[in-house]
Amino acid sequence: MQLNAKAREFLNQYHAGLCSSYDQQDAGRWFALTDPKETQLRDALLESADFLKMLTVADVDQLQGQVVPVGGSGLYTGRVADGRFRKKVGVSGNDYKLVETDSCAALTWQLLSVWANAGDENEFFQRVQEFTNLSFALDMLRIGFNGTSVADTTDPVANPNGEDVNKGWHQIVKEWKEGQQIITDPVVLDGDGKGDYVSLDAMASDLINSKIPAQYRSDPRLVVLVGSDLVAAESFRLYQKADRPTEKIAAQLLSDSIAGRTAYVPPFMPGKRMIVTTLPNLHIYTQRGTRQRKAEFVEDRKQYENKYLRNEGYAVEYPELYAAIDESAVTIGAPVPPPEE
């Protein structure tokens, strides 16, 4: 499909506006962002994805270094006989490493033509901008939950969730102290009591009591991140047995609270994974001064490509405040018994 005249006019105006907003003559060439523009782009990405705003997303100066402390759990009050009580805030030996990260939000001629016919110029601009920012922001989350390695050349077909783009939070904790915070032994979630856990409440409670240090277990900031497959299985079980109003209410509130903790079903997190942590404990860093942008018409591919290049990476501030059951360990429902010989 060709780019219709209305869409081409709107897109030309959008492109000109993009140049102007970044003080550039030609957005079709790579250009670096100034400090205020870097902040503007970071804020736009945070605004486009609600879950991202709850994490620690920060700029750092170095390509690699020590994790930036934002204030974790622990005691900050006491006394000293000959002076003032103080607590040193820092994360000794917990490092981060950033890598080149390249994003491209491509809009096809067909989609742009549909958007142009569906509204006015302002609506068209908003859709293009929202699509671009949301694409970049969701990929940050997708890689954070699924990343396991850093490939020189990534393969999005074999690794559709960015598994080879960067090491995400789960992989970082897996490599910390021999993965002591991650349960990888097989467990069964079965509402009939035939497995290891009868409910998500039981699963989360065990995770907190076995993996989160005692002094942090009552921290009100602890939340439960739960995969969509686990929530679906638990909801089905509750509704199947919901012959009383209280059970129906429990099913409806499942995605809001688990084991007395606020619960979230994060985008792109593996469906059978469960995590207990504080959300600010999950960090995403971008190296200051490395953000580069480019937007261009690519006639050969019949699309408009919005590109974002930077050095970026992930970190966990306090690995001991990240406890998880790995998705590979979880079976939903009683396992099928082996056939008799």
Residue pairs with C-beta under 8 A, 6 or more apart in sequence:
1 108
1 109
1 110
1 113
1 302
2 109
2 113
2 302
3 11
3 109
3 112
3 113
3 302
4 113
4 116
4 117
6 113
6 116
6 117
7 109
7 112
7 113
7 115
7 116
7 117
7 124
10 112
10 116
10 121
10 124
10 125
11 112
11 116
11 124
11 128
11 297
11 304
13 121
13 125
14 124
14 125
14 128
15 27
15 295
15 297
15 304
17 125
18 27
18 295
19 25
19 26
19 27
22 31
22 33
22 37
22 293
23 34
23 37
24 31
27 293
27 294
27 295
27 296
28 294
28 295
28 296
28 297
29 294
30 292
30 293
30 294
30 307
30 309
31 292
31 293
31 294
32 289
32 291
32 292
33 41
33 291
33 292
33 293
35 288
37 291
38 59
38 288
38 289
38 291
41 291
41 293
41 308
42 57
42 59
42 286
44 133
45 52
45 57
45 133
45 136
45 137
45 140
46 52
46 53
46 57
46 137
47 53
47 133
48 130
48 133
48 134
48 136
48 137
49 134
49 137
49 138
49 140
49 141
49 267
51 141
51 264
51 266
51 267
52 137
52 140
52 141
52 284
54 279
54 280
55 279
55 280
55 282
55 283
55 284
56 68
56 70
56 280
56 281
56 282
56 283
56 284
56 317
57 140
57 283
57 284
57 286
58 68
58 70
58 283
58 284
58 285
58 286
59 285
59 286
59 287
59 288
60 68
60 96
60 98
60 285
60 286
60 287
60 288
61 287
61 288
62 287
63 97
63 98
63 287
63 311
64 95
64 96
64 97
64 98
65 95
65 96
66 90
66 91
66 92
66 93
66 94
66 95
66 96
67 91
67 94
67 95
67 96
67 283
67 315
67 316
67 317
68 283
68 285
68 315
68 317
69 89
69 90
69 91
69 317
70 280
70 283
70 317
71 89
71 280
72 278
72 281
72 317
72 318
72 321
73 215
73 216
73 219
73 221
73 278
73 318
73 321
74 87
74 215
74 216
75 87
75 215
76 87
77 85
78 85
79 85
80 86
91 317
91 318
94 315
94 316
94 317
94 318
94 319
95 315
96 283
96 285
96 313
96 314
96 315
97 313
98 285
98 286
98 287
98 311
98 312
98 313
99 150
99 166
99 311
99 312
99 313
100 309
100 310
100 311
101 165
101 166
101 309
101 310
101 311
101 312
102 307
102 308
102 309
103 135
103 136
103 139
103 307
103 308
103 309
104 305
104 306
104 307
104 308
105 131
105 132
105 135
105 136
105 305
105 306
105 307
105 308
106 298
106 301
106 303
106 304
106 305
106 306
107 128
107 131
107 303
107 304
107 305
107 306
108 302
108 303
109 302
109 303
110 302
112 128
112 304
115 123
115 124
115 127
115 128
116 124
119 127
128 304
128 306
132 306
136 308
138 267
138 268
139 162
140 284
140 312
141 266
141 267
141 268
142 161
142 162
142 267
142 268
143 161
143 162
143 165
143 166
143 168
143 314
144 168
144 169
144 282
144 284
144 314
145 161
145 168
145 169
145 170
145 266
145 268
145 269
145 270
145 273
146 161
146 162
146 163
146 168
146 170
146 268
146 270
147 162
147 163
147 164
147 165
147 166
147 167
147 168
147 171
147 314
148 163
148 164
148 167
148 168
148 171
149 163
149 164
149 167
149 171
150 164
150 165
150 166
150 167
151 164
151 165
154 162
154 164
154 165
155 164
156 162
158 164
159 165
161 268
166 312
166 313
166 314
167 175
167 313
167 314
168 314
169 282
169 314
169 315
169 316
169 322
170 182
170 273
170 275
170 324
170 326
172 314
172 315
172 316
172 319
173 179
173 181
173 182
173 316
173 319
173 322
173 324
174 182
174 326
176 316
176 319
177 319
180 211
181 211
181 319
181 320
181 322
181 323
181 324
182 323
182 324
182 325
182 326
183 207
183 210
183 211
183 324
183 325
183 326
183 329
184 326
184 328
184 329
185 329
186 329
186 331
187 195
187 196
187 197
187 203
187 325
187 329
187 330
187 331
188 194
188 195
188 196
188 197
188 330
188 331
188 332
188 333
188 334
188 335
189 195
189 196
189 197
189 199
189 200
189 203
189 230
189 233
189 234
189 330
189 331
189 332
189 333
190 197
190 198
190 332
190 333
190 334
191 198
191 199
191 234
191 237
191 241
192 198
192 334
194 334
195 331
195 333
195 334
197 203
197 206
199 234
200 224
200 226
200 230
200 231
200 234
200 254
200 258
200 259
200 274
201 258
201 259
202 259
203 230
203 274
203 325
204 224
204 226
204 258
204 259
204 261
204 274
204 276
205 259
207 274
207 276
207 323
207 324
207 325
208 217
208 222
208 259
208 261
208 276
208 323
209 217
210 323
211 276
211 323
211 324
212 222
212 276
212 320
212 321
212 323
213 320
213 321
216 222
216 320
216 321
219 278
221 278
221 279
221 280
222 261
222 276
222 277
222 278
222 321
223 261
223 262
223 263
223 264
223 276
223 277
223 278
223 279
224 258
224 259
224 261
224 262
224 263
224 264
224 274
224 275
224 276
225 263
225 264
225 265
225 266
225 269
225 273
225 274
225 275
225 276
225 277
226 258
226 263
226 264
226 265
226 273
226 274
226 275
227 265
227 269
227 270
227 271
227 272
227 273
227 274
227 327
228 265
228 269
228 271
229 271
229 272
229 332
230 271
230 272
230 274
230 330
230 332
231 254
231 255
231 265
232 271
233 332
233 333
234 254
235 251
235 254
235 255
238 247
238 248
238 250
238 251
238 254
239 248
239 251
241 247
242 248
242 250
242 251
254 263
255 263
255 265
256 262
256 263
257 263
261 276
269 275
270 327
271 327
272 327
272 330
272 332
273 324
273 325
273 326
273 327
273 330
274 324
274 325
274 330
275 322
275 323
275 324
276 322
276 323
276 324
277 321
277 322
277 323
278 321
280 317
281 316
281 317
281 318
281 321
281 322
282 314
282 316
282 322
283 314
283 315
283 316
283 317
284 312
284 313
284 314
284 315
285 312
285 313
285 314
285 315
286 310
286 311
286 312
287 310
287 311
287 312
290 309
290 310
290 311
291 308
291 309
291 310
292 308
292 309
292 310
293 306
293 307
293 308
293 309
294 305
294 306
294 307
294 309
295 304
295 305
295 306
295 307
296 304
296 305
296 307
297 304
298 304
298 305
316 322
